[in-house]
Amino acid sequence: MLFRQLEYLVALSRERHFARAARACHVSQPALSEAIRKLEDELDVPLVLRGRTYEGLTPEGERIVVWARRILADRDALTSEVGALRTGLGGRMRIGAVPTASGAVALLTAPFCRAHPLVTVEVTTDLQAEDVLRRLRSFELDAGITYLHEGIGEGFETVPLYEERYVLLTGAADAPADRATASWAEAARLPLCLLTGTMQGRRVLDGLFAEAGARPSPRVETDSVATLFAHVRTGRWAGVVPHTWLHVFGVPYGMRVVPMEGPARAVPVGLVTVARDPESVTARALREVAGRTDVAAALDRLPRDPVQR
């Protein structure tokens, strides 16, 4: 059994298409197919449901993919460990984050890359909270930034980063007059653009509205943070957004940011890695950076409103 065969099987599981998996692995389709057939012969189990087109993996194949990801992750961790002993930490760090945490990612990657210049970082920030944990379990990610809740359970290491707070982003004419804060009831009466109900960030917002006895009726819903800001920027909609987003998108001209008042429930967000022994050297290095970086203090410094036009 070769690592290459396991890589091909993992790629096929991810791409769900022989030709796409072959392109991802930079080999010809016949070479990929033959390598997987040899793996089936060695394991003496069918791994792929074959028809006129790719039909998926067999139950045995689905189970072997889990092992393959784990074996490849251990290989990569070993390679990184040995490389770190010789020339310093290198390789690739894969980080996944929920959209609302996009503002916090750079606060970790910047000091991490300064400390480890041979490491390249791949960041995905459009994941739901459940996807972050799933990809960590399947070794598709090295680290995640997501909501910390009881459902995370055992098997993970966590480093708290900050508590998510919310602000009302609205046009200057629609902002609560001469108010340093806005209530959830006031926000619910505005024409809102919010995240879709399938995203955990929206479910958190709905809970906060409900605690305040308010029920929003958003005119526009989106799964994209950029799209939400684009709608608010037109001046026709308002948004209730995590304060972290302001460090990514800023405050558009002609807009105001007003912190939300009560309910006083903040949502903890943190760095999550898989608990392994031995631990991935890159994941350990990122947790060390997170432990000495005051992410909360940086995010609490809200950008100023621009000059109103």
VEXBA-682739 format. One record per atom (N, C-alpha, C): x, y, z; residue in one letter. Coordinates in pm, whole numbers, padded with zeros to 5 digits, always signed. Layout:
<vexkols>
XYZA...
</vexkols>
This chain:
<vexkols>
+00085-00120+00000M+00000+00000+00000M+00088+00125+00000M+00057+00220-00089L+00135+00341-00102L+00052+00462-00058L+00121+00564-00007F+00050+00687+00027F-00025+00743-00094F+00037+00728-00212R-00026+00780-00332R-00164+00720-00355R-00178+00590-00329Q-00309+00526-00346Q-00413+00586-00251Q-00372+00610-00129L-00464+00671-00032L-00500+00813-00073L-00403+00889-00125E-00432+01024-00172E-00534+01023-00285E-00522+00926-00376Y-00616+00917-00488Y-00756+00884-00437Y-00766+00795-00340L-00897+00758-00287L-00962+00877-00216L-00884+00952-00139V-00937+01069-00071V-00982+01174-00173V-00904+01194-00278A-00942+01290-00382A-01070+01247-00452A-01086+01119-00478L-01207+01070-00543L-01328+01091-00452L-01311+01067-00324S-01420+01089-00229S-01459+01236-00225S-01361+01325-00234R-01388+01468-00226R-01448+01522-00356R-01394+01481-00471E-01437+01534-00600E-01558+01462-00657E-01578+01337-00616R-01692+01257-00662R-01696+01246-00815R-01577+01238-00874H-01567+01228-01020H-01423+01187-01052H-01406+01082-01134F-01272+01030-01161F-01184+01134-01231F-01239+01201-01331A-01157+01297-01406A-01114+01415-01317A-01208+01467-01237R-01173+01580-01149R-01072+01538-01044R-01089+01415-00990A-00994+01366-00890A-00855+01351-00951A-00850+01303-01077A-00720+01288-01144A-00654+01423-01165A-00733+01523-01206R-00675+01658-01225R-00625+01713-01093R-00700+01691-00985A-00658+01741-00854A-00527+01678-00809A-00504+01554-00852C-00382+01481-00814C-00272+01494-00918C-00301+01565-01028H-00202+01588-01134H-00155+01457-01198H-00248+01366-01221V-00220+01240-01289V-00328+01216-01393V-00307+01119-01477S-00409+01084-01575S-00520+01004-01507S-00638+01006-01568Q-00749+00930-01511Q-00721+00780-01507Q-00663+00722-01615P-00631+00578-01607P-00534+00544-01494P-00437+00634-01469A-00340+00607-01361A-00409+00608-01226A-00498+00704-01206L-00572+00710-01079L-00662+00588-01062L-00733+00550-01166S-00825+00436-01158S-00748+00308-01129S-00633+00292-01196E-00555+00170-01175E-00499+00163-01034E-00455+00277-00979A-00401+00278-00844A-00509+00239-00742A-00632+00288-00763I-00740+00253-00672I-00778+00107-00687I-00774+00054-00809R-00802-00089-00828R-00698-00174-00754R-00572-00133-00760K-00468-00207-00689K-00490-00200-00538K-00537-00085-00489L-00567-00073-00347L-00680-00166-00308L-00781-00178-00393E-00891-00273-00368E-00838-00415-00362E-00746-00448-00452D-00689-00583-00451D-00610-00610-00324D-00532-00511-00281E-00451-00529-00160E-00538-00545-00036E-00647-00467-00029L-00734-00473+00088L-00839-00584+00076L-00856-00633-00046D-00951-00740-00075D-01095-00699-00043D-01128-00572-00071V-01265-00522-00056V-01292-00424-00170V-01415-00417-00220P-01448-00315-00320P-01460-00179-00252P-01400-00078-00312L-01402+00057-00254L-01493+00153-00330L-01513+00127-00458V-01585+00220-00545V-01702+00150-00611V-01817+00217-00612L-01933+00168-00687L-01915+00211-00832L-01894+00116-00920R-01865+00148-01058R-01984+00117-01147R-02019+00214-01229G-02121+00199-01331G-02073+00273-01454G-02164+00324-01531R-02123+00403-01647R-02060+00535-01603R-02099+00582-01484T-02038+00699-01423T-02006+00666-01277T-01934+00757-01213Y-01902+00737-01072Y-02030+00739-00989Y-02051+00638-00908E-02174+00626-00830E-02149+00637-00680E-02026+00664-00641G-01995+00677-00499G-01904+00568-00450G-01876+00571-00321L-01795+00469-00257L-01884+00364-00192L-01830+00244-00182T-01900+00138-00109T-01894+00170+00040T-01974+00102+00122P-01962+00123+00267P-01820+00099+00316P-01754-00004+00258E-01615-00029+00295E-01526+00088+00253E-01555+00141+00133G-01477+00254+00085G-01491+00377+00173G-01614+00402+00218E-01637+00518+00306E-01556+00503+00435E-01549+00382+00486R-01474+00359+00610R-01323+00372+00586R-01277+00319+00472I-01134+00326+00441I-01091+00470+00421I-01178+00555+00365V-01144+00697+00345V-01114+00764+00479V-01191+00730+00582V-01165+00787+00715V-01024+00752+00760V-00987+00624+00743W-00852+00582+00780W-00748+00649+00692W-00777+00661+00564A-00681+00721+00472A-00651+00865+00511A-00757+00942+00545R-00735+01080+00586R-00650+01087+00712R-00676+00996+00803R-00600+00996+00929R-00454+00960+00903R-00431+00860+00819I-00294+00818+00788I-00217+00930+00718I-00283+00995+00621L-00217+01104+00549L-00191+01223+00641L-00285+01249+00733A-00263+01359+00830A-00144+01327+00919A-00132+01202+00963D-00018+01163+01046D+00112+01172+00966D+00107+01134+00838R+00227+01147+00754R+00270+01293+00743R+00172+01381+00718D+00204+01523+00705D+00257+01579+00837D+00199+01534+00948A+00246+01581+01079A+00389+01534+01105A+00419+01411+01067L+00555+01359+01083L+00653+01438+00997L+00613+01466+00873T+00700+01541+00784T+00727+01681+00839T+00621+01745+00890S+00637+01879+00948S+00726+01876+01071S+00710+01773+01153E+00791+01761+01275E+00938+01747+01241E+00967+01660+01145V+01107+01639+01106V+01163+01766+01042V+01084+01829+00956G+01129+01952+00893G+01156+02062+00995G+01070+02070+01098A+01089+02171+01201A+01219+02150+01277A+01256+02024+01297L+01381+01993+01367L+01502+02033+01284L+01488+02025+01151R+01601+02054+01062R+01612+02203+01031R+01506+02260+00978T+01514+02397+00924T+01409+02491+00978T+01325+02447+01069G+01215+02529+01117G+01084+02481+01059G+00977+02523+01118L+00844+02477+01077L+00814+02517+00933L+00763+02421+00855G+00727+02446+00717G+00597+02375+00683G+00566+02367+00554G+00445+02297+00511G+00328+02392+00493G+00208+02337+00506R+00086+02412+00479R-00009+02400+00598R-00064+02513+00639M-00162+02518+00747M-00298+02549+00688M-00397+02462+00713R-00533+02481+00661R-00624+02523+00776R-00680+02643+00764I-00766+02698+00868I-00906+02718+00810I-01007+02674+00882G-01146+02698+00845G-01215+02780+00951G-01304+02871+00908A-01369+02960+01004A-01514+02985+00963A-01596+03011+01062V-01732+03056+01034V-01723+03199+00980V-01819+03242+00897P-01809+03375+00835P-01793+03490+00935P-01862+03480+01049T-01856+03591+01145T-01718+03604+01209T-01633+03503+01197A-01499+03508+01256A-01393+03551+01156A-01436+03593+01036S-01338+03629+00934S-01248+03743+00978S-01300+03833+01060G-01219+03944+01108G-01111+03903+01205G-01126+03786+01265A-01028+03742+01365A-00915+03660+01305A-00938+03602+01188V-00839+03510+01130V-00706+03580+01107V-00710+03699+01045A-00585+03769+01014A-00506+03807+01139A-00576+03825+01251L-00507+03860+01375L-00422+03744+01426L-00450+03622+01377L-00368+03506+01412L-00269+03471+01302L-00314+03478+01175T-00226+03437+01067T-00107+03532+01053T-00127+03662+01079A-00016+03758+01066A+00099+03724+01160A+00075+03712+01292P+00187+03676+01381P+00238+03534+01358P+00149+03444+01316F+00192+03306+01289F+00290+03304+01171F+00257+03375+01063C+00345+03375+00946C+00477+03446+00976C+00473+03550+01061R+00599+03615+01100R+00688+03518+01176R+00628+03439+01263A+00706+03346+01344A+00753+03225+01264A+00678+03190+01160H+00708+03069+01082H+00703+03102+00933H+00805+03168+00881P+00801+03217+00742P+00800+03107+00636P+00829+02983+00672L+00831+02875+00573L+00694+02808+00558L+00598+02848+00640V+00464+02788+00636V+00374+02872+00546V+00299+02805+00458T+00194+02873+00382T+00059+02841+00447T-00033+02936+00438V-00161+02923+00507V-00275+02928+00406V-00367+02835+00418E-00489+02832+00336E-00608+02855+00429E-00687+02960+00401V-00798+02998+00489V-00930+02985+00413V-01026+02918+00474T-01162+02908+00422T-01255+02969+00527T-01333+03072+00488T-01412+03144+00588T-01561+03143+00557T-01607+03048+00478D-01751+03043+00447D-01816+02917+00500D-01762+02864+00611L-01809+02736+00665L-01910+02758+00776L-02007+02667+00785Q-02095+02666+00900Q-02022+02599+01017Q-02068+02626+01137A-02000+02575+01256A-01987+02423+01253A-02094+02355+01207E-02090+02210+01200E-01986+02161+01100E-01968+02237+00991D-01871+02198+00889D-01728+02211+00940D-01703+02312+01022V-01569+02329+01078V-01530+02206+01159V-01619+02162+01248L-01588+02045+01331L-01578+01918+01247L-01667+01905+01148R-01663+01786+01063R-01531+01777+00987R-01487+01889+00932R-01362+01888+00856R-01240+01868+00945R-01249+01913+01069L-01141+01885+01163L-01135+01735+01193L-01251+01676+01216R-01254+01532+01246R-01202+01448+01129R-01229+01493+01007S-01187+01417+00889S-01049+01460+00840S-00980+01544+00918F-00843+01588+00888F-00835+01667+00758F-00944+01731+00719E-00942+01821+00604E-00897+01961+00645E-00900+01990+00775L-00851+02115+00831L-00752+02086+00942L-00659+02177+00961D-00565+02167+01073D-00615+02244+01194D-00696+02347+01170A-00747+02429+01280A-00875+02498+01234A-00959+02533+01330G-01083+02603+01299G-01105+02717+01396G-01175+02820+01349I-01218+02929+01436I-01370+02932+01431I-01433+02901+01544T-01577+02883+01544T-01632+02912+01683T-01764+02899+01695Y-01829+02921+01823Y-01792+02808+01920Y-01762+02846+02044L-01732+02748+02148L-01861+02718+02224L-01903+02594+02218H-02025+02554+02285H-02008+02413+02339H-02102+02370+02421E-02090+02239+02485E-02087+02126+02384E-02146+02146+02267G-02152+02040+02166G-02017+02003+02108G-01915+02084+02131I-01783+02051+02078I-01732+01922+02142I-01750+01909+02271G-01719+01784+02339G-01571+01749+02341G-01547+01621+02371E-01409+01572+02380E-01352+01551+02240E-01223+01533+02235G-01157+01512+02107G-01103+01638+02044G-01126+01755+02109F-01078+01881+02055F-01005+01960+02164F-00907+02040+02119E-00842+02139+02204E-00895+02276+02166E-00925+02361+02263T-00981+02493+02232T-00900+02602+02301T-00893+02717+02233V-00831+02837+02289V-00932+02950+02270V-00995+03000+02378P-01089+03112+02363P-01018+03235+02305P-01084+03304+02211L-01025+03420+02147L-01096+03550+02184L-01229+03551+02176Y-01305+03673+02206Y-01452+03635+02222Y-01531+03731+02265E-01675+03713+02275E-01743+03799+02169E-01825+03736+02089E-01890+03807+01979E-01999+03900+02032E-01989+04027+01992R-02090+04126+02026R-02148+04181+01896R-02256+04254+01907Y-02330+04295+01788Y-02349+04445+01782Y-02351+04496+01658V-02374+04637+01634V-02478+04652+01525V-02547+04764+01528L-02643+04799+01423L-02571+04883+01320L-02573+04837+01196L-02511+04908+01085L-02623+04961+00997L-02632+05093+00985T-02747+05152+00917T-02708+05285+00854T-02797+05338+00771G-02775+05470+00714G-02781+05576+00821G-02714+05686+00799A-02709+05793+00900A-02848+05844+00933A-02937+05853+00834A-03072+05904+00858A-03157+05807+00937A-03124+05677+00930D-03205+05576+00998D-03153+05542+01137D-03033+05587+01169A-02975+05551+01299A-03053+05618+01411A-03063+05550+01527P-03132+05611+01641P-03069+05747+01675P-03151+05848+01674A-03100+05985+01688A-03030+06005+01822A-02908+06058+01814D-02833+06098+01934D-02830+05987+02039D-02817+05864+01994R-02813+05750+02086R-02678+05681+02074R-02621+05644+02188A-02494+05571+02187A-02516+05423+02165A-02639+05375+02187T-02672+05235+02166T-02809+05226+02099T-02839+05108+02048A-02971+05082+01987A-03030+04958+02051A-03161+04954+02064S-03227+04837+02121S-03260+04737+02011S-03283+04613+02052W-03319+04509+01957W-03458+04537+01898W-03546+04597+01977A-03679+04630+01926A-03669+04736+01816A-03582+04835+01835E-03562+04937+01731E-03506+04874+01604E-03411+04783+01620A-03351+04718+01504A-03454+04635+01429A-03543+04566+01501A-03642+04479+01438A-03739+04557+01351A-03757+04686+01379R-03852+04767+01301R-03791+04821+01172R-03661+04806+01154L-03594+04857+01035L-03600+04754+00922L-03589+04797+00795P-03578+04700+00685P-03441+04633+00691P-03439+04506+00727L-03314+04438+00760L-03264+04348+00648L-03133+04339+00639C-03065+04236+00561C-02985+04154+00662C-03015+04023+00672L-02951+03936+00770L-02899+03810+00702L-02817+03735+00775L-02775+03604+00727L-02896+03510+00718L-02881+03404+00640T-02989+03306+00627T-03007+03228+00757T-03125+03171+00775G-03157+03099+00897G-03080+02971+00916G-03013+02920+00811T-02936+02796+00825T-02802+02817+00892T-02759+02943+00906M-02627+02971+00960M-02637+02997+01110M-02536+02947+01184Q-02541+02957+01329Q-02540+03103+01374Q-02468+03190+01301G-02467+03330+01338G-02607+03390+01336G-02690+03349+01241R-02828+03398+01235R-02909+03338+01349R-02888+03212+01380R-02963+03150+01489R-02931+03220+01622R-02805+03263+01639V-02769+03339+01758V-02845+03471+01761V-02850+03540+01647L-02922+03666+01639L-03070+03648+01671L-03133+03545+01614D-03274+03521+01639D-03299+03500+01788D-03207+03431+01855G-03221+03409+01998G-03213+03539+02077G-03122+03628+02034L-03109+03756+02102L-03230+03845+02079L-03283+03846+01957F-03407+03920+01930F-03520+03867+02018F-03531+03734+02025A-03639+03672+02103A-03626+03707+02251A-03504+03708+02304E-03485+03742+02445E-03531+03885+02473E-03521+03970+02374A-03563+04109+02391A-03710+04129+02357A-03780+04020+02325G-03921+04031+02291G-03946+04090+02153G-03847+04083+02064A-03861+04138+01930A-03853+04025+01827A-03917+04048+01714R-03916+03948+01608R-03887+04017+01475R-03766+04002+01421P-03732+04071+01297P-03796+04005+01176P-03821+04083+01073S-03872+04031+00945S-03779+04081+00836S-03665+04015+00815P-03567+04064+00718P-03623+04065+00576P-03597+04172+00504R-03638+04183+00365R-03545+04105+00274R-03418+04094+00315V-03317+04024+00236V-03240+03930+00329V-03215+03810+00283E-03133+03714+00357E-03022+03664+00264E-02905+03640+00320T-02791+03597+00239T-02698+03511+00323T-02622+03425+00253D-02520+03345+00323D-02381+03407+00304D-02376+03529+00252S-02249+03595+00223S-02237+03723+00305S-02128+03735+00378V-02102+03856+00456V-02083+03975+00362V-02011+03954+00253A-01987+04063+00159A-02118+04113+00098A-02207+04019+00066T-02336+04058+00009T-02418+04138+00109T-02414+04099+00236L-02488+04173+00338L-02437+04318+00346L-02305+04335+00348F-02251+04471+00355F-02286+04550+00230F-02285+04484+00115A-02319+04554-00009A-02462+04607-00005A-02554+04529+00051H-02693+04574+00062H-02706+04691+00160H-02640+04680+00273V-02648+04788+00371V-02587+04916+00314V-02484+04901+00234R-02416+05018+00179R-02508+05100+00087R-02609+05036+00027T-02700+05109-00063T-02784+05211+00012T-02798+05196+00144G-02881+05287+00221G-03025+05245+00234G-03062+05133+00171R-03201+05088+00176R-03225+04986+00287R-03118+04928+00338W-03133+04826+00442W-03040+04856+00559W-03071+04794+00670A-02984+04796+00788A-02943+04653+00818A-02841+04637+00896G-02797+04504+00934G-02752+04500+01079G-02773+04388+01144V-02716+04364+01276V-02601+04268+01256V-02480+04314+01282V-02362+04238+01245V-02268+04223+01364V-02188+04116+01367P-02086+04104+01470P-01984+04216+01458P-01935+04261+01570H-01839+04372+01568H-01711+04336+01495H-01680+04206+01483T-01557+04164+01416T-01558+04200+01268T-01677+04205+01206W-01682+04233+01062W-01633+04372+01030W-01646+04464+01123L-01606+04602+01096L-01456+04613+01074L-01381+04516+01125H-01237+04519+01105H-01199+04465+00968H-01295+04409+00897V-01272+04360+00761V-01326+04459+00660V-01452+04502+00681F-01520+04585+00582F-01520+04734+00617F-01489+04767+00741G-01495+04906+00781G-01639+04956+00789G-01654+05087+00805V-01786+05150+00808V-01803+05231+00680V-01895+05193+00593P-01911+05266+00465P-01946+05412+00489P-01910+05497+00394Y-01947+05638+00400Y-02100+05652+00401Y-02146+05748+00479G-02289+05770+00491G-02358+05673+00585G-02280+05591+00656M-02338+05491+00745M-02297+05519+00889M-02370+05460+00981R-02337+05470+01123R-02333+05332+01185R-02249+05319+01285V-02241+05196+01365V-02285+05229+01506V-02386+05157+01554V-02438+05179+01689V-02437+05045+01763V-02364+05034+01875P-02365+04909+01951P-02506+04874+01999P-02536+04744+02002M-02666+04697+02050M-02663+04690+02202M-02776+04724+02265E-02788+04719+02411E-02874+04600+02451E-02824+04520+02546G-02901+04407+02596G-02966+04325+02485G-02999+04199+02501P-02959+04118+02616P-02806+04106+02627P-02760+04096+02748A-02617+04098+02773A-02555+03959+02762A-02584+03892+02650R-02530+03757+02631R-02429+03762+02517R-02303+03742+02549A-02199+03738+02448A-02173+03594+02408A-02132+03574+02284V-02111+03440+02231V-01961+03415+02217V-01906+03316+02288P-01761+03292+02281P-01720+03228+02148P-01609+03276+02096V-01550+03225+01973V-01405+03189+02003V-01359+03078+01948G-01223+03038+01978G-01160+02952+01870G-01032+02924+01891L-00956+02837+01802L-00977+02692+01846L-01004+02604+01750V-01030+02463+01779V-00934+02378+01696V-00869+02282+01761T-00785+02185+01692T-00819+02046+01744T-00781+01945+01669V-00806+01807+01709V-00707+01767+01817V-00755+01703+01922A-00667+01651+02027A-00604+01522+01977A-00474+01526+01954R-00401+01411+01902R-00273+01391+01981R-00226+01268+01982D-00100+01237+02049D-00021+01139+01960D+00088+01184+01897P+00148+01318+01909P+00066+01423+01834P+00076+01546+01882E+00001+01656+01825E+00069+01708+01699E-00012+01756+01604S+00042+01820+01485S+00126+01940+01526S+00248+01948+01474V+00337+02056+01514V+00287+02191+01464V+00222+02195+01347T+00169+02321+01298T+00049+02367+01380T-00038+02272+01417A-00152+02308+01501A-00106+02357+01637A-00005+02292+01692R+00048+02336+01822R+00106+02476+01811R+00177+02504+01702A+00236+02636+01684A+00128+02744+01673A+00018+02713+01603L-00089+02812+01592L-00157+02833+01726L-00176+02727+01804R-00236+02744+01937R-00146+02828+02027R-00015+02813+02012E+00076+02895+02092E+00064+03042+02054E+00051+03069+01925V+00032+03207+01879V-00100+03262+01934V-00206+03181+01927A-00336+03225+01977A-00331+03254+02126A-00255+03175+02200G-00247+03193+02343G-00180+03322+02386G-00092+03375+02301R-00021+03499+02339R-00069+03620+02260R-00176+03605+02182T-00230+03717+02104T-00361+03762+02166T-00372+03889+02199D-00494+03941+02260D-00591+03982+02149D-00659+03882+02094V-00751+03906+01985V-00868+03993+02031V-00917+03967+02151A-01033+04042+02202A-01004+04191+02210A-00886+04228+02259A-00853+04370+02271A-00847+04437+02135A-00791+04368+02036A-00783+04426+01902A-00921+04446+01842A-01011+04351+01862L-01144+04358+01802L-01234+04457+01875L-01206+04482+02001D-01291+04575+02077D-01271+04719+02034D-01162+04747+01961R-01139+04883+01913R-01217+04902+01783R-01341+04948+01796L-01428+04962+01679L-01379+05076+01590L-01385+05054+01457P-01349+05164+01365P-01443+05282+01384P-01391+05401+01363R-01475+05521+01372R-01565+05532+01250R-01682+05595+01271D-01768+05626+01156D-01693+05722+01065D-01705+05704+00932P-01643+05800+00841P-01719+05933+00844P-01661+06035+00787V-01728+06164+00780V-01855+06149+00698V-01967+06190+00752Q-02094+06177+00682Q-02100+06272+00564Q-02153+06222+00452R-02165+06305+00333R-02309+06353+00317R
</vexkols>
